[in-house]
Amino acid sequence: MNPIPLILLAFAMSTDAFAAAIGKGATLKKPRLIEAFKIGLIFGFIEAITPLVGWLIGKSASEYVEAWDHWIAFSLLTILGLHMIYEGTKPAGNDEEQETGKSLFRICLTAFSTSIDAMVVGVSLAFINVNIWIAAALIGFATTLMVTIGIMLGRAIGSVIGHRAEIFGGLTLIAVGSLTLYSHL
């Protein structure tokens, strides 16, 4: 596979993470570029690991993962989205230290949820002549870049929609999960 399709594949794999990052950026209180970049690195790292896992699975049992990937992604993103909507309807004033731990867990879970499609791509890459390490690195880089941009874009949207930004983020995650499910049915 030549570099152009690999680059396009990398950016295609980052689109759902980009949408989720816009929602996350809207829920954060004025995130700085460095914070957005750190979140981008978390997403990028997880998004780079999943095609490697998928590639390994592809060598042994591709039909099992491919048959259920969209349902797993849909379920995880919908549960996270509903939780965000619930949190968005509660009055502000939670313990910030406790929220930081929950937030990191949510970021990692969201990153994993949006990277399931990259795992399936990894499965399919196991059957063609491609350097999986280069493909995974490109996917991770593209995701880091797109999530960083998405967080900053979400910051601008968040200042417009105010306290209810978490509801917007939850709806975004549910939409991403629903589109993932719809595209596979």
C-alpha positions in Angstrom: 0.0 0.0 0.0 1.5 3.4 -1.0 1.7 6.4 1.4 -1.4 8.4 0.1 -4.0 5.7 0.9 -2.3 5.2 4.3 -2.5 8.9 5.1 -6.2 9.0 4.0 -6.9 5.9 6.1 -5.2 7.5 9.1 -7.4 10.6 8.8 -10.5 8.6 8.2 -9.9 6.6 11.4 -9.6 9.9 13.3 -13.0 11.4 12.3 -15.0 9.8 15.1 -12.4 10.8 17.6 -12.5 14.3 16.2 -16.3 14.5 16.7 -16.0 13.2 20.3 -13.2 15.7 20.9 -15.4 18.6 19.9 -18.0 17.4 22.5 -15.2 17.0 25.1 -13.8 20.4 24.3 -17.2 21.9 24.8 -17.4 20.4 28.3 -14.0 21.6 29.5 -13.6 24.9 31.2 -11.5 26.9 28.7 -8.9 24.2 27.8 -5.5 25.4 26.8 -3.7 24.1 23.8 -1.3 22.0 25.9 -4.3 20.4 27.6 -5.9 19.7 24.3 -2.6 18.2 23.0 -2.4 15.9 26.1 -5.9 14.7 25.4 -4.9 14.3 21.8 -1.9 12.2 22.8 -4.1 9.9 24.9 -6.5 9.4 22.0 -3.7 9.1 19.5 -1.9 6.5 21.6 -5.0 4.3 22.0 -5.9 4.8 18.4 -2.4 3.6 17.4 -2.5 0.6 19.6 -5.9 -0.7 18.4 -4.9 -1.5 14.8 -1.9 -3.4 16.1 -4.3 -5.4 18.3 -6.7 -5.8 15.4 -3.8 -7.0 13.1 -2.9 -9.7 15.7 -6.6 -10.7 15.9 -6.8 -10.7 12.1 -4.1 -13.3 12.0 -6.4 -15.6 14.1 -10.1 -14.8 14.2 -11.2 -11.9 12.1 -14.8 -12.9 11.6 -15.6 -12.7 15.3 -14.5 -9.1 15.8 -15.8 -7.8 12.5 -19.3 -9.2 13.2 -19.6 -7.3 16.5 -17.4 -4.2 16.3 -20.2 -1.8 15.4 -22.4 -3.0 18.3 -19.5 -2.7 20.8 -18.7 0.9 19.6 -22.4 1.8 19.5 -23.0 0.5 23.1 -20.0 2.1 24.7 -20.5 5.5 23.0 -24.2 5.5 23.8 -23.6 4.7 27.5 -20.9 7.4 27.7 -23.2 9.8 25.9 -26.1 9.1 28.2 -23.9 9.6 31.2 -22.6 12.9 29.8 -26.2 14.1 29.3 -27.1 13.0 32.8 -24.1 14.9 34.2 -25.0 18.0 32.0 -28.5 18.1 33.7 -27.0 18.1 37.2 -26.2 21.4 38.9 -22.6 22.5 38.8 -20.3 22.3 41.9 -18.8 18.9 42.0 -15.5 18.1 43.7 -12.8 19.0 41.1 -10.3 16.5 42.2 -12.8 13.7 42.0 -13.9 14.9 38.6 -10.3 14.9 37.3 -10.0 11.1 37.9 -13.4 10.5 36.4 -12.5 12.7 33.5 -9.3 10.8 32.7 -11.2 7.5 32.9 -13.9 9.0 30.5 -11.3 10.3 28.1 -9.6 6.8 27.9 -12.9 5.0 27.6 -14.1 7.5 24.9 -10.8 7.0 23.1 -11.1 3.3 23.2 -14.8 3.5 22.0 -13.9 5.6 19.0 -10.9 3.4 18.2 -12.8 0.1 17.7 -13.1 0.8 14.0 -9.3 1.2 13.9 -9.1 -2.3 15.4 -11.2 -3.7 12.6 -9.1 -1.9 10.1 -6.1 -3.6 11.7 -7.8 -6.9 11.2 -8.3 -6.1 7.5 -4.7 -4.9 7.2 -3.5 -8.3 8.3 -4.7 -9.6 4.9 -2.9 -7.1 2.7 0.7 -6.2 2.2 1.2 -3.2 4.5 3.6 -2.3 7.2 1.3 -2.3 10.3 3.8 -0.3 12.3 3.8 2.6 9.9 0.0 2.4 9.5 -0.5 2.4 13.3 1.9 5.4 13.7 0.1 7.4 11.0 -3.3 6.6 12.6 -2.0 7.7 16.0 -0.5 10.9 14.6 -3.6 11.8 12.7 -5.8 11.2 15.7 -3.6 13.2 18.0 -3.8 16.2 15.5 -7.5 15.9 14.9 -8.4 15.5 18.6 -6.2 18.5 19.5 -8.0 20.6 16.9 -11.4 19.2 18.0 -10.9 20.1 21.6 -10.0 23.6 20.7 -13.0 23.9 18.4 -15.2 22.5 21.1 -13.8 25.1 23.4 -15.2 27.8 21.2 -18.6 26.0 20.9 -18.6 25.5 24.7 -18.4 29.2 25.4 -21.4 29.7 23.3 -23.6 27.0 24.8 -22.4 27.4 28.4 -23.2 25.0 31.2 -25.2 22.6 28.9 -22.0 21.8 26.9 -21.9 18.3 28.4 -25.3 17.6 27.0 -24.0 18.6 23.5 -21.0 16.3 24.1 -23.2 13.4 25.1 -25.4 13.9 22.1 -22.3 14.0 19.9 -21.1 10.6 21.3 -24.5 9.1 20.8 -24.5 10.4 17.2 -21.1 9.0 16.5 -22.1 5.6 17.9 -25.4 5.6 15.9 -23.6 6.5 12.7 -21.1 3.7 13.3 -23.9 1.3 13.8 -25.8 2.6 10.8 -22.8 2.3 8.5 -22.3 -1.3 9.4 -25.9 -2.5 9.1 
